[in-house]
Amino acid sequence: MQKNIAIFASGSGTNAENIIRHFQGNKDVNVALVVSNKPDAYVLVRAANLHVPSLTLTREEFARGEELVRLMKERGIDFIVLAGFLLRVPEALIEAYPGRIVNIHPALLPKYGGKGMYGDRVHRAVVEAGERESGITIHLIDEQYDRGTTVFQAKCPVLPGDTPDDVARKVHALEYAHYPEVIERLVAGLDKAE
């Protein structure tokens, strides 16, 4: 039976678009909804262009976890994908979707994770620390920022002279290459878990 996923995103939505395109025509996985906390987020334009319904909720509406759970259940959502989503996921949603909410972080956790560590801030910290590698961490979320069970990591070199923008380009390439496939594998595992 086809599983419905919702993508939560706060920004431009390049990862969200990549995921939507990956699952177009997939008989097992359907991107049924894009959810954002910002009414002007470009991810909503991308969703509309790809004929995926979207929903915008305020910070307060997100904080009311029970309402969010109701909205997800109403739309038949089986799995939630965070793709550049910057609000804390309420405990009620985590409890309603145990092991069914996945996030991608633009560094090799546990390094450079936690509240406030996202996007360019992460890449700048990696370069400033003189790291020789960076990458992505895909993890199931729990109640703490960037602490859930890691399901996949991929690495890229950080070369002498690399700028945060250089690192960002390498990390984005890893995100686009791996995130949709890991999501597909996790969603396929839902049937076995049920």
KAFENQUI-V396153 format. One line per field, one symbol per residue. ss: DSSP state (H for helix, E for strand, C for the rest). psi: psi as a letter, one per 30 degrees, with the letter a starting at -180 (. if undefined). Layout:
BEGIN
ss = ???
psi = ???
END
This chain:
BEGIN
ss = CCEEEEEECCCCCHHHHHHHHHHCCCCCEEEEEEEECCCCCHHHHHHHHCCCCEEECCHHHHHCHHHHHHHHHHCCCCEEEECCCCCCCCHHHHHHCCCCEEEEECCCCCCCCCCCCCHHHHHHHHHHCCCCEEEEEEEECCCCCCCCCEEEEEEEECCCCCCHHHHHHHHHHHHHHHHHHHHHHHHHHHHHHC
psi = kkkklkkkkfbfgeeeeeeeeefkgkffkkjfkkklgjfgkfeeeeeefghkllkkkleeeefieeeeeeeeeeghkfkkkkihkflkkkeeeeefhkggkklkkhljkfkhalkfjlbfeeeeeeeffgkflaalkklklafkkhflkkfkkkllkjlkfkleeeeeeeeeeeeeeeeeeeeeeeeefeeef.
END
